[in-house]
Amino acid sequence: MSRASTVAQVGAMFVVALIAWKALVVIGGYPVFILPPPDTVANRFVRAWIDGTFAPHFGATLQEVVLGFVVGAGLALVIGYGLARSVLVGRLLSPYLVAAQATPILALAPLLALWFGAGLLSKVVICSLIVFFPVAVATMVGIRSVDAGLLELARSLRATRRQVVATLEIPAALPSILGGMRVGVTLAVVGAIVGEWAGASQGLGVLVNLARGSLFDIPLMFATLLTIALMGVVLYGLVVLTERRLVGPR
């Protein structure tokens, strides 16, 4: 399927979704403060960017997402490699990693905000935690799937551990690692919003609460949710582009 036809299909589905949304509002007779129509949300979206409402909140959330993703993914690469290559590391860390992943981040966020404050640090910690598990598991699976015959060949050629990692294991595991990063980068957006709900002065999560509560500006709330979704889509697309450059189309 060509890229042009793919774009056309995506565009057609988007138009269909907008028409369905508009029809639901008209047929259901919903007022703006319950379900605003798409044209009202689009107008509020544009006005919020023009008048500067979005800019500081968007910048704060983007900073939290990027830093949290970098820290979480970096730690996950190291720990994931250790889990794949060391039985001892797997036995010691696996139960704690699974337990941490099973605990809802929404429940941990207030505690982390209490420990690290309502500033940037707590948001980065929350994002890192939610990014860590999928990237670590993807790294572990990717490293374990490296052909054992190639590893034996590298050892027979007296390759050093660094050479094996850099020229064999990482390139072979890269598709799996980047697949985990696809999931991780979208979860980082979720983590940032949850962290802002737990306590913050700026951010798109804060703006959602303000629009819903004190401002009672429901179109602004929908426009903010749209901005959050677009941030996730763009970041996901950047990871996909990176993957295509490094390992080719899949």
ZIGIWO-V278165 format. One record per pair of residues at least 24 apart in sequence whose C-alpha atoms are under 6 Angstrom apart, sorted by the first residue. I is the first residue (numbers start at 0). J is the second residue. Records with the same first field share a line. If there is no record, write none. Layout:
I->J + J
This chain:
32->217
40->218 + 222
43->219
44->222
56->201 + 202 + 203
57->203
59->202
60->202
63->123
64->187 + 188
67->123 + 126 + 127
68->127 + 187
70->127
71->127 + 130 + 131
72->131
75->131 + 134 + 135
76->135
79->135 + 138 + 139
80->139
83->139 + 143
108->194 + 197
109->197
117->198 + 199
122->191 + 194
125->190
126->187 + 190 + 191
130->183 + 187
133->179
134->179 + 180
137->175 + 176 + 179
138->176
141->172 + 175
142->172
181->235
185->231
